[in-house]
Amino acid sequence: QVQLVESGGGSVQAGGSLRLSCAATSVNIFSINAMGWNRQAPGKQRELVATITRGGSAIYADSVKGRFTIPRDNAKNAVYLEMNSLKPEDTAVYYCNADVAGLRYWGKGTLVTVSS
């Protein structure tokens, strides 16, 4: 069973930075296709933040372009989310996901709180 373990959430003031990490376990390093991050703010639907293919092509939500980057380390089955210039509206639970053999797996989420 593929498991995704996130870390790096926390509280930060507006304008600050955080780095989220996600590692996939119990899966062959060559089996993971796209990996990404979604987030869900209180009272809102889960939304895409960023996704990256195995080859390194990334897509970002308009709301985070220029502020967030999504590096990936295939050898470690890991994906990261580097968040800069954080805004209060970035406050949410951030979920890592990975596509393996046509199925999408999700982490349990990590909370990011940005205060003004």
N, C-alpha and C positions, 0 to 999 in steps of 0.2 A: 504494500500500500504506500503510495507516494505521500510524503508529508512535507509541508512547507512550514518553516519556522522563521517568524519575523522577529526583529529586534531593532532598537534604536529610537522608538517613539519617546515622547516626553513633552515637557512644557517649555515654551520659548517666547520671548517678546517679539512683537512685530519688527521685521527687518532682520531677524536672526536666521540661523541656519540649523538644519538637522540632516542626519544621514540615516536612512533606513536600510536594513539588510534583510535578505531573505535567502535561506538555504534550503534546497530540496534534498530530501534523504530517501533512501530505499528505491533509488532509480538509477539506471545506467546513465552515465554522463552524455551518451550519444542519443538518448531517447527524448530529451526535452526539446521541444520546438520553441514557440514563443513564450516569453515570460513577461510579466507586467505588474502594474500596480493599479488598483482601483481604490476609491475612497467613498465613505458614506458619512455625511454630516447629519447631525440630529434633525429628524423630521424630513430628510430628503432621501431620494433614491441613490443607490450606489452608482457611481460614475467612473468612467475611465480617466486615469491620470496619465499613464504612459505605458507603452508596450514596446518590446524589442524582440526582433527575430534572432534565431541562432546565429545568423550571419552579421548581426549588428545594426540592422535597419530599425530605427526608432520612430515612433509616432507619439506626439504629445497632445494633450488637451489644450485648446487655445488659452485657457485660464492659467496654465503653468508654463507656457512657452517662454523661453528666455530666462526662466528662474529655476526650473528643475531639469535634472539630467538623469538618465537611467543607464548606468554602466552595467555590464554583465561579465561574469567570469565563468565561461563554459566548463573549464577544468574543475571548478569548485561547485558546479551546479548552483551558482549564486547569482542573484540580481540585487541591485542596490537602487536607492532613490536618493539623490542628492538634492536637497531642497534649500534654496537661497531666497533672500528677500521675502521671507514668509509674511503672510497677511492673516489677519483674524479669520477671513473666509476660507483659509486653508485648514481650519480646525475640523478634524474628522477622524474616524477610524480608517486606517489605511490597510488594505488587504493585498497581499501578494498572490499572484496566480501563475500557473504553469500549464502548458498544453503538452500532454504526453499521450501518444497513440490515439489521438482524436478525442481525448477527454480533457476537461479543464479541472484542475485541482486548485483549492484555495487554502490560504493560511487562516489562522484564527483572528488576525488583525492586531494592529498596534495603534494606540491612541496618540494623536498629535494635537496639542492644544497651543494656539497662538493667541497671546493676549495683546491688547492694544496699549 
